[in-house]
């Protein structure tokens, strides 16, 4: 499970061999959420509201990079880091 970024203590991760639609995992303390790359909405799980706002603000300008990382993981390759 590659961690592509850490946003104020929130890990942004992808799993290899994931199912569509494109998404990423956000983990903060005991909270975990699956977030759609297209809509930046939580599709599963939960993050506290302040952390969710930080993740969405970070992800919005990086949608293309997140989609590229998701596709790279689909090919079973490490996507590297997203600044």
N, C-alpha and C positions, 0 to 999 in steps of 0.2 A: 504494500500500500504506500505508494510514493506521496510524500508531503511536498506540495509544490510551493507553498507559502505559509507564513505565519503572520496573521493580522491581529495585532494587540493581544497575543496569547491564544488566538483561535487558529487551530490547524486547518488548512485547506488541503484536502487529500482526494486522491483518485484510487480506485481499485482496478487491478487488471481484470480483464474478462468481464466487464460490466455489461449490463443490458441497456438498450435504448429506452427512453430518450436520454440525450446527453445531460449529465449532471455531475456535481461534485459533492463531497462530504465535508461538512464543517463540524469540528469538535472543539468544545470548550468545557473544561472541567468534566462533569458527569453528563453534559448535554451533547447530543449529536443530532445533526439534521442533514437530510439529503436535499440539495437545492438545484433546481432546474437551471441550466445555463441560459436557455432561451428567455425564460420569464423572470429568473432570479426569485422565484417563489419557493417556499419550503414544500416539498412533496411528501416528506416523511420525517418524523422526529420533531425536535424542538430545540430552539436556541432562545435564551433570554433576549428580550426586545433590543436592549442596547447593543449586544453582540451581533444580532441579526442586522441591525442598521449598519454597523461597521463592515460586515461582510458584503452586504449589498453595495455599499458605497465603494468598496474596494473592487468588487467584481464588475460593476457596470462598465467602466472603461476598458476592462480586460476580457470581455466576452469572447473575442476572437482568439485570444491566447488560451483561455480556458477550453474552448471548443477544440483547439489544436492539441492541447494536453490530453483531453478526453480521447480523441482519435488516436493519439500516440499510444495511450494505454490499451486501446482496443487491439493494437498491433503487438501487444505484449512487450513494449519498449518503455524505458523510463523517460518521462516527459521533461525532466529537469525542473528548474525553479522558475517561478513567475515573479517578476519584481513588483 
